[in-house]
Amino acid sequence: MPSPQSPNSGLTTTSAPQKPYRTLLLKTRSAPTDAYTLLPTPTYIPVLTHTLLPSAPSTLRTLLSSPPTSPTSLHARYSGLILTSQRAVEALGAALTSLGDGGSGGVSDSPSGQEDGEASGKAHGKAHGQVDGDVKRSLAQWQGAIFVVGPATARAVRTLLSPWLPSAQISGENAGNGGALAQLILESYHSHNPTPGQGSQDSRPQRSNLPLLFLVGETRRDIIPRTLQDPTLPSHERVGVEEMVVYETRERDEFAGEFEAELQRTEGEGVRWVVVFSPTGCEAMLRVLGWSEDGGRFDEGRRGVGQRVYVASIGPTTREFLRERFGFEVDVCAEKPSPDGVRRGIEEFMVGLQGG
């Protein structure tokens, strides 16, 4: 197994005071900090690898660098953004950073885009502060809404995007999933985007008529656009949304092997909780645990009573996927997609377990 200290290592283990259980987090550790380090003896086992699509950088750069009066600008085309994953935030952040090098290669295929972006900026002698003044002023004046899911995405937006879009309004930090965010958008969209008065001299399109731009990966659920464009809603209550695919996601080739090795390493350490954050990797998780049949469906008889391994999901999307696809019920589904939500769910379960 790779060393936890190695920057290229898949697994990352964080020291923590001894607790009655250990957490195996099926996610990449966020940089520079990850809030899930607060959970008891967490080990990070990355499941996904993300690749920025080749077409995304140039499309986003055109949108961000066009003057407000241009029909291709962010001002003219969209009243807000929907960013439901850190990958989407990072794709947009990388495009913003690339404006500092004239758009000539500052966007990386790495999830954050920071390494290539910083190196390229230095090579061209430009940095964030040297971006064209008109572009910076234009972006600073954009007063659209940025809708996010959960506190982690909100933190990423504030870190990567707020310096460029300081007038944008961030909403959705307490939304636990895409369905909840869609309802929030329906309730708040028109207050974010009021229709200008009859005497307005602004010749740009009325903001209340502009759609939202939804940055997505190739694999995604359609709950948000379906809810916003629900045909049962009155036409004036529907919210236009345009999807732009900016990254692709797949399971890491190393995931199953690393997960199996960690299960073996921690076998004698008492209760272990596997925390799943995405449908991707669920099949491999059940297979490595030895809980699935040849066809992938969960087999209750294969779940050893003495194994003391339990599964928590970050939210209902992954819970429903495991239920519908594999017939597996997670032991805990966090009420909120946060470290505290996961911890509370696990500890309540453990109290019931010990009481029984």
C-alpha positions as CSV (number, residue, x, y, z in Angstrom):
1,M,0.0,0.0,0.0
2,P,1.3,3.5,-0.8
3,S,2.7,5.5,2.1
4,P,0.0,7.9,3.5
5,Q,2.6,10.7,3.5
6,S,3.3,10.4,-0.2
7,P,1.7,13.2,-2.3
8,N,0.9,10.6,-5.0
9,S,-0.6,8.1,-2.6
10,G,-4.1,7.0,-3.0
11,L,-4.8,6.5,0.7
12,T,-4.6,9.2,3.3
13,T,-4.8,8.4,7.0
14,T,-5.3,11.0,9.6
15,S,-4.3,10.5,13.2
16,A,-7.1,11.1,15.8
17,P,-7.8,10.2,19.4
18,Q,-8.9,6.6,19.9
19,K,-12.6,6.2,19.4
20,P,-14.9,3.1,19.4
21,Y,-15.0,2.9,15.7
22,R,-12.9,3.7,12.6
23,T,-14.2,5.5,9.5
24,L,-13.2,4.5,5.9
25,L,-14.1,7.5,3.7
26,L,-14.6,6.6,0.1
27,K,-13.5,9.9,-1.3
28,T,-10.5,12.0,-2.2
29,R,-9.2,14.2,0.6
30,S,-10.0,17.8,-0.2
31,A,-7.1,20.3,-0.2
32,P,-5.9,22.3,1.6
33,T,-8.2,21.0,4.4
34,D,-10.9,18.4,4.6
35,A,-13.7,18.7,7.3
36,Y,-14.1,14.9,7.5
37,T,-10.8,14.7,9.4
38,L,-13.0,15.4,12.4
39,L,-14.5,11.9,12.2
40,P,-12.8,9.2,14.3
41,T,-9.6,7.8,12.8
42,P,-10.5,8.5,9.2
43,T,-8.8,6.9,6.3
44,Y,-9.4,8.4,2.8
45,I,-9.7,5.9,-0.1
46,P,-10.2,7.8,-3.4
47,V,-12.8,6.3,-5.6
48,L,-13.1,8.6,-8.5
49,T,-10.8,10.2,-11.1
50,H,-12.0,13.3,-12.8
51,T,-10.9,14.7,-16.2
52,L,-11.7,18.1,-17.5
53,L,-13.1,17.8,-21.0
54,P,-10.9,19.4,-23.7
55,S,-13.7,21.6,-25.0
56,A,-14.5,23.1,-21.5
57,P,-11.7,25.6,-21.1
58,S,-12.2,27.5,-24.3
59,T,-16.0,27.6,-23.9
60,L,-15.7,28.9,-20.3
61,R,-13.0,31.4,-21.2
62,T,-15.2,32.9,-23.9
63,L,-18.1,33.2,-21.5
64,L,-16.0,34.8,-18.8
65,S,-13.9,37.2,-20.8
66,S,-16.5,38.6,-23.1
67,P,-17.6,42.2,-22.3
68,P,-21.1,42.5,-20.7
69,T,-22.7,43.9,-23.9
70,S,-21.5,40.9,-25.9
71,P,-24.2,38.3,-26.6
72,T,-21.6,35.6,-25.6
73,S,-20.9,37.1,-22.1
74,L,-21.9,35.7,-18.7
75,H,-23.9,38.9,-18.2
76,A,-25.9,38.5,-21.4
77,R,-26.6,34.8,-21.3
78,Y,-27.1,33.7,-17.7
79,S,-28.7,35.0,-14.5
80,G,-26.9,32.5,-12.3
81,L,-24.9,29.3,-12.0
82,I,-25.7,25.9,-10.5
83,L,-22.6,24.1,-9.1
84,T,-23.4,20.9,-7.3
85,S,-19.9,19.4,-7.1
86,Q,-16.4,20.6,-6.3
87,R,-15.3,19.4,-9.7
88,A,-17.6,21.9,-11.4
89,V,-16.3,24.7,-9.1
90,E,-12.7,23.7,-9.9
91,A,-13.4,23.6,-13.6
92,L,-14.8,27.2,-13.5
93,G,-12.0,28.3,-11.1
94,A,-9.4,26.9,-13.5
95,A,-10.9,28.8,-16.4
96,L,-10.8,32.0,-14.4
97,T,-7.2,31.4,-13.4
98,S,-6.3,30.7,-17.1
99,L,-7.4,34.3,-17.9
100,G,-4.2,35.4,-16.3
101,D,-2.1,33.7,-19.0
102,G,-4.1,34.8,-22.0
103,G,-5.9,31.6,-22.2
104,S,-2.9,29.7,-23.5
105,G,-2.8,26.5,-21.5
106,G,-3.5,27.6,-18.0
107,V,-6.2,24.9,-17.5
108,S,-5.1,21.5,-16.3
109,D,-6.6,18.0,-16.5
110,S,-6.0,17.7,-12.8
111,P,-9.1,18.2,-10.7
112,S,-8.0,21.5,-9.2
113,G,-6.0,22.8,-12.2
114,Q,-3.8,24.6,-9.9
115,E,-0.4,23.1,-10.7
116,D,-0.4,23.7,-14.4
117,G,-2.2,27.0,-14.0
118,E,0.4,28.4,-11.6
119,A,3.3,27.2,-13.7
120,S,1.8,28.6,-16.9
121,G,1.0,31.9,-15.2
122,K,4.7,32.2,-14.1
123,A,5.9,31.3,-17.6
124,H,3.9,34.1,-19.2
125,G,4.7,36.6,-16.4
126,K,1.1,37.1,-15.5
127,A,-0.9,36.4,-12.4
128,H,-4.3,37.0,-11.0
129,G,-3.6,40.6,-10.4
130,Q,-2.5,41.2,-14.0
131,V,-5.6,40.0,-15.8
132,D,-7.0,42.6,-18.1
133,G,-8.7,45.3,-16.1
134,D,-11.9,45.4,-18.1
135,V,-12.4,41.6,-17.7
136,K,-11.9,41.9,-13.9
137,R,-14.3,44.8,-13.6
138,S,-16.9,43.0,-15.7
139,L,-16.7,39.8,-13.6
140,A,-16.8,41.9,-10.4
141,Q,-20.0,43.5,-11.5
142,W,-21.9,40.3,-12.3
143,Q,-24.6,40.0,-9.7
144,G,-26.0,36.6,-10.5
145,A,-26.8,33.8,-8.1
146,I,-24.6,30.8,-7.5
147,F,-26.6,27.9,-6.3
148,V,-24.6,25.1,-4.5
149,V,-25.4,21.8,-2.7
150,G,-24.0,21.6,0.8
151,P,-21.3,23.3,2.8
152,A,-18.3,21.7,1.0
153,T,-19.3,23.1,-2.4
154,A,-20.1,26.5,-0.8
155,R,-16.6,26.6,0.7
156,A,-15.0,25.7,-2.6
157,V,-17.0,28.5,-4.3
158,R,-15.8,31.0,-1.7
159,T,-12.2,29.9,-2.0
160,L,-11.9,29.7,-5.8
161,L,-14.6,31.9,-7.2
162,S,-15.5,34.7,-4.8
163,P,-12.3,36.7,-5.6
164,W,-13.4,36.8,-9.2
165,L,-17.2,37.1,-8.7
166,P,-17.5,39.1,-5.4
167,S,-21.0,40.4,-6.2
168,A,-22.5,37.0,-6.8
169,Q,-24.9,35.7,-4.2
170,I,-24.3,32.1,-2.9
171,S,-27.3,30.0,-1.9
172,G,-27.8,26.4,-1.1
173,E,-25.3,25.8,1.6
174,N,-27.9,24.0,3.7
175,A,-29.4,22.1,0.8
176,G,-28.8,18.4,1.4
177,N,-29.3,17.2,-2.1
178,G,-30.3,18.1,-5.7
179,G,-34.0,17.9,-5.0
180,A,-33.8,20.3,-2.1
181,L,-31.7,22.7,-4.1
182,A,-34.1,22.6,-7.0
183,Q,-36.9,23.6,-4.6
184,L,-34.8,26.4,-3.2
185,I,-34.1,27.7,-6.7
186,L,-37.8,27.7,-7.5
187,E,-38.6,29.7,-4.3
188,S,-35.8,32.2,-4.6
189,Y,-35.0,32.6,-8.3
190,H,-37.2,35.6,-9.1
191,S,-36.1,37.4,-6.0
192,H,-32.5,37.0,-7.1
193,N,-33.4,38.2,-10.6
194,P,-36.0,40.9,-10.5
195,T,-37.4,42.2,-13.7
196,P,-36.2,45.7,-14.4
197,G,-38.8,48.5,-14.2
198,Q,-40.5,50.0,-17.2
199,G,-38.2,53.0,-17.1
200,S,-35.0,51.0,-17.1
201,Q,-32.4,52.1,-19.6
202,D,-30.5,48.8,-19.5
203,S,-30.6,47.4,-23.0
204,R,-29.3,44.0,-21.9
205,P,-31.8,41.1,-21.6
206,Q,-34.0,41.2,-18.5
207,R,-32.3,39.0,-15.9
208,S,-35.6,37.3,-14.9
209,N,-35.8,35.8,-18.4
210,L,-32.2,34.5,-18.5
211,P,-31.6,30.8,-17.7
212,L,-29.2,29.3,-15.2
213,L,-26.0,27.6,-16.3
214,F,-25.6,24.2,-14.8
215,L,-22.0,22.9,-14.9
216,V,-22.1,19.1,-14.8
217,G,-20.2,15.9,-15.3
218,E,-21.0,13.3,-18.0
219,T,-22.7,11.1,-15.4
220,R,-25.4,13.0,-13.5
221,R,-29.0,12.8,-12.4
222,D,-31.6,15.1,-14.0
223,I,-33.5,15.9,-10.9
224,I,-32.6,19.6,-10.9
225,P,-33.5,20.5,-14.6
226,R,-36.5,18.2,-14.4
227,T,-37.8,20.0,-11.3
228,L,-37.1,23.5,-12.6
229,Q,-38.8,22.8,-15.9
230,D,-41.7,20.7,-14.5
231,P,-44.6,21.0,-17.0
232,T,-47.1,21.0,-14.1
233,L,-45.7,24.4,-12.9
234,P,-47.2,27.6,-14.3
235,S,-45.0,28.8,-17.1
236,H,-44.0,32.0,-15.2
237,E,-42.8,29.9,-12.2
238,R,-40.5,27.6,-14.3
239,V,-36.8,28.4,-14.4
240,G,-34.7,28.0,-17.5
241,V,-31.6,25.9,-17.2
242,E,-28.8,25.0,-19.6
243,E,-26.4,22.2,-18.9
244,M,-22.7,22.3,-19.8
245,V,-20.7,19.1,-19.5
246,V,-17.2,20.2,-18.2
247,Y,-15.7,17.0,-16.8
248,E,-15.9,13.2,-17.0
249,T,-15.8,10.9,-14.0
250,R,-14.8,7.2,-13.7
251,E,-13.8,4.8,-11.0
252,R,-10.1,4.6,-10.3
253,D,-8.4,1.4,-11.3
254,E,-6.7,1.2,-8.0
255,F,-9.8,1.7,-5.8
256,A,-10.8,-1.9,-5.3
257,G,-7.3,-3.1,-4.4
258,E,-6.7,-0.2,-2.0
259,F,-10.1,-0.7,-0.3
260,E,-9.4,-4.4,0.2
261,A,-6.0,-3.7,1.6
262,E,-7.4,-1.2,4.1
263,L,-10.1,-3.7,5.2
264,Q,-7.4,-6.3,5.8
265,R,-5.2,-3.8,7.7
266,T,-7.9,-2.7,10.0
267,E,-9.6,-6.1,10.5
268,G,-8.7,-6.4,14.2
269,E,-9.5,-2.8,15.1
270,G,-13.1,-3.1,16.1
271,V,-16.1,-1.5,14.4
272,R,-15.5,0.1,11.0
273,W,-17.7,2.5,9.2
274,V,-17.5,2.7,5.4
275,V,-18.8,6.2,4.3
276,V,-19.9,6.4,0.6
277,F,-20.2,9.8,-1.1
278,S,-21.2,8.8,-4.7
279,P,-22.9,5.9,-6.6
280,T,-19.6,5.4,-8.4
281,G,-17.7,2.7,-6.7
282,C,-20.7,1.1,-4.9
283,E,-20.5,-2.1,-6.9
284,A,-16.8,-2.4,-6.1
285,M,-17.4,-1.7,-2.5
286,L,-20.0,-4.5,-2.1
287,R,-17.8,-6.9,-4.1
288,V,-14.7,-6.2,-2.0
289,L,-16.7,-6.6,1.2
290,G,-17.9,-10.0,-0.2
291,W,-21.5,-9.0,0.2
292,S,-22.7,-9.3,-3.4
293,E,-23.7,-12.2,-5.7
294,D,-22.1,-12.8,-9.0
295,G,-24.6,-10.5,-10.7
296,G,-23.8,-7.7,-8.3
297,R,-27.0,-7.8,-6.1
298,F,-26.6,-7.7,-2.4
299,D,-26.8,-11.1,-0.6
300,E,-27.7,-10.7,3.1
301,G,-26.3,-14.2,3.8
302,R,-22.8,-13.1,2.8
303,R,-22.7,-10.2,5.3
304,G,-20.8,-11.8,8.2
305,V,-22.3,-11.0,11.6
306,G,-18.9,-10.8,13.3
307,Q,-17.4,-8.6,10.6
308,R,-18.5,-5.4,12.3
309,V,-18.5,-3.3,9.1
310,Y,-21.3,-0.8,8.6
311,V,-22.1,1.5,5.7
312,A,-23.2,5.2,5.9
313,S,-24.2,7.3,2.9
314,I,-23.6,11.0,2.6
315,G,-27.2,11.5,1.4
316,P,-30.3,10.1,-0.2
317,T,-29.0,9.9,-3.8
318,T,-26.4,7.3,-3.0
319,R,-28.8,5.5,-0.6
320,E,-31.4,5.2,-3.3
321,F,-28.8,4.0,-5.8
322,L,-27.7,1.2,-3.6
323,R,-31.2,0.3,-2.8
324,E,-32.5,0.2,-6.4
325,R,-29.4,-1.1,-8.1
326,F,-28.2,-3.7,-5.6
327,G,-31.0,-4.2,-3.1
328,F,-28.7,-3.0,-0.3
329,E,-29.9,-0.8,2.6
330,V,-27.3,1.5,4.1
331,D,-27.1,1.4,7.9
332,V,-27.1,5.2,8.1
333,C,-28.1,8.0,5.7
334,A,-26.8,11.4,6.9
335,E,-29.6,14.0,7.4
336,K,-27.2,16.7,6.2
337,P,-24.3,16.1,3.8
338,S,-21.6,17.2,6.3
339,P,-19.2,15.6,8.7
340,D,-21.5,16.5,11.6
341,G,-24.5,14.9,9.8
342,V,-22.5,11.7,9.2
343,R,-21.2,11.6,12.8
344,R,-24.6,12.2,14.3
345,G,-26.1,9.4,12.2
346,I,-23.3,6.9,13.1
347,E,-23.4,7.7,16.8
348,E,-27.2,7.4,17.0
349,F,-26.9,4.0,15.3
350,M,-24.1,2.9,17.6
351,V,-26.2,3.9,20.7
352,G,-29.0,1.7,19.4
353,L,-26.6,-1.1,18.6
354,Q,-25.0,-1.1,22.1
355,G,-28.5,-0.9,23.6
356,G,-29.5,-4.0,21.7
